Amino acid sequence: TVSEEELLRPADGLVDYVRREFSDFKNKKAIPDIRTDKNAWFAFFDEDGSGALDQEEVVRGVVQTFKLSSDLDRVRMLREILGAVWLEFDHDGGGTVDKKEFLAPGIGLADTLIATMGYA
């Protein structure tokens, strides 16, 4: 049990701790809309700045964009499906999808995600 004093104590109380530890959440940028700005979506989820997306970056992007984090079965299925079709988009077999592969009109990963997720 947490006492009121422990909860509200300035500098080291639980409320101050939560504010400090989670302050970056309020400053986090909104996820770009993949339908209207595929370039921005790509850049947002290219977390390592490599100029390409790996499978986990795409999984995180899809989970956050389509708000799937509470549906673990769907996330698991997404990982499996993405793994099975990855080489359809990763043409050079390098393990990542570069911007050209992502943006290819009609056949790129972006348009495929939009169509598959019923987001068109």
Secondary structure by P-SEA (a helix, b strand, c coil): cccccccccccccaaaaaaaaacccccccccccccccaaaaaaaacccccccccaaaaaaaaaaaacccccaaaaaaaaaaaaaacccccccccccccccccccccccaaaaaaaaaccc
